[in-house]
Amino acid sequence: MLRSIQHLRDSSSPASRLVDNHEQLGLIGGGPDYRTPWHWHDCLMLFLPHAGAVEFRDESRKSGAWLSEDRFVVVPRGFNHQSAALRPAHRHLAIYASDRQLQTIDDRIGSLSRVRARLTRPAIFAMTADMRSLQALCQGGAAGDTMLEAARGHVAAALLINCLAQIERGEELSGARQEGHGEMLISEIKAFISQNADRALPLDLIADRFGLSRRQVTRLFRDHAGSSIAAFQERERIRQARDLLAETTLPVGEIAWRVGFESGSALARAMRRATGRAPTDIRRGLA
């Protein structure tokens, strides 16, 4: 089934369109039921996960590939593919670039011949720090921010160029890792814990959310993360507390409450166990 760039433009909501011009379309996607049937595009597509994992399949590979925020997939025009979110928290950015857009880039910054030579089939590449920063700029900001909306087209164009550069010089990644599903699942559990550091997260709640038993989630997490869920949660709370100590002048008790500790003294005890230093010492050192 063809999903042309014009069809994508016409069928998407204005809120999901980050950039929309005759040459390029950028869409935010995801959600609890994200799943696409087999389809192909009349343009180049870059699929960049932002949160959560997604299973990607295409006609050139025998098995699916697991994608998360550390990698992106590029799909040349005409290749059938499908994708499905692993869990409800999935979010991604999809950039569609027409032949005209690629020719404009070719004319302005140099030949894309080496990029085109590598785009004989869908391929997976690692995200760089610069690409993640540009993606965050594309997807950040408040709705209705007219200055940001005006700049998004330029940021998305810069992100596209960075992706093309990574395709040209980067090493293609294999998505068919036997352990990929488990790694992606643990990546999502970690993200869920980090986003809810201030909440009590019983093991049953985590297991139910990710469709696992208590025994499965405990074993998988220890195998892939190297620690218990409780130990990871405490480390994440301490990390967030360190960030707040460095970036704000909030009292220690307020910081403790924001990251899930019952009191400033509880935070202090946890920090002394982990770092050997009290919050006030850490704040002075970071300052």
Secondary structure, DSSP 8 states (H G I E B T S, - for coil): -B--HHHHHHHS-GGGEEEE-SSEEEEEEE-TT-EEEEEB-SSEEEEEEEES-EEEEETT-SS-EEE-TTEEEEE-TT--EEEEESSTT-EEEEEEE-HHHHHHHHHHH---HHHHHH-SS-EEEE--HHHHHHHHHHH-S-TT-HHHHHHHHHHHHHHHHHHHHHHHHS--B----TTHHHHHHHHHHHHHHHHTTTS---HHHHHHHTT--HHHHHHHHHHHHSS-HHHHHHHHHHHHHHHHHHH----HHHHHHHTT-SSHHHHHHHHHHHHSS-HHHHHHHH-
